[in-house]
Amino acid sequence: MNKREWEKLQQLTVEELLKKEADLKAELFNLRFQHATGQLTNPMRMKECKRDIARVKTLINGRA
C-alpha cells in the first residue's frame, strides 16, 4: 500500500472501512484457498493482504 492509498483509506467513513475490511478478508480467504491448491501465483499478496487488514482495523479502532 503506497502513500496515496493510505491517504484514501484515511478519508473513508467507519462504515466504508468495515466494508473494506470485509472485502480484504474475503480476498485473503480466496488467496489461502489458492495457496492450498497450488494455484497462487504471487504468495507475497497474502502478506500484503494481512497488512492491509491490519491497517484498516487500526483506522477503525482509532475512530471508535
C-alpha positions in Angstrom: 0.0 0.0 0.0 1.5 3.3 -1.1 1.1 6.7 0.5 -1.8 7.7 -1.9 -3.8 4.5 -1.0 -3.2 5.2 2.7 -4.5 8.7 2.4 -7.6 7.4 0.6 -8.2 5.0 3.5 -8.0 7.8 6.0 -10.7 9.7 4.1 -13.2 6.8 4.4 -16.0 6.6 7.0 -16.2 3.8 9.6 -18.9 2.1 7.5 -16.8 2.2 4.4 -13.8 0.9 6.4 -15.9 -2.0 7.7 -16.9 -2.8 4.1 -13.2 -2.6 3.0 -12.2 -4.9 5.9 -14.8 -7.5 4.8 -13.6 -7.3 1.2 -10.0 -7.8 2.3 -10.9 -10.8 4.5 -12.8 -12.4 1.5 -9.7 -11.8 -0.7 -7.4 -13.4 2.0 -9.7 -16.4 2.2 -9.5 -16.8 -1.6 -5.7 -16.4 -1.5 -5.5 -19.1 1.2 -7.6 -21.4 -0.9 -5.5 -20.8 -4.0 -2.3 -21.4 -1.9 -3.7 -24.7 -0.6 -4.5 -25.9 -4.1 -1.2 -24.7 -5.6 -2.7 -22.1 -7.9 -1.4 -19.0 -6.1 0.9 -17.0 -8.5 2.0 -14.3 -6.1 2.5 -15.6 -2.5 3.5 -12.1 -1.3 0.0 -10.9 -1.9 -1.1 -12.9 1.2 1.3 -10.9 3.4 0.2 -7.6 1.8 -3.5 -8.5 2.3 -2.9 -9.3 6.0 -1.1 -6.0 6.5 -3.9 -4.1 4.7 -6.5 -5.7 7.0 -4.4 -4.6 10.0 -4.2 -1.0 8.6 -8.0 -0.9 8.2 -8.5 -2.2 11.7 -6.1 0.4 13.1 -8.1 3.2 11.5 -11.4 1.7 12.7 -10.1 1.4 16.3 -8.8 5.0 16.1 -12.2 6.3 15.3 -14.2 4.3 17.8 
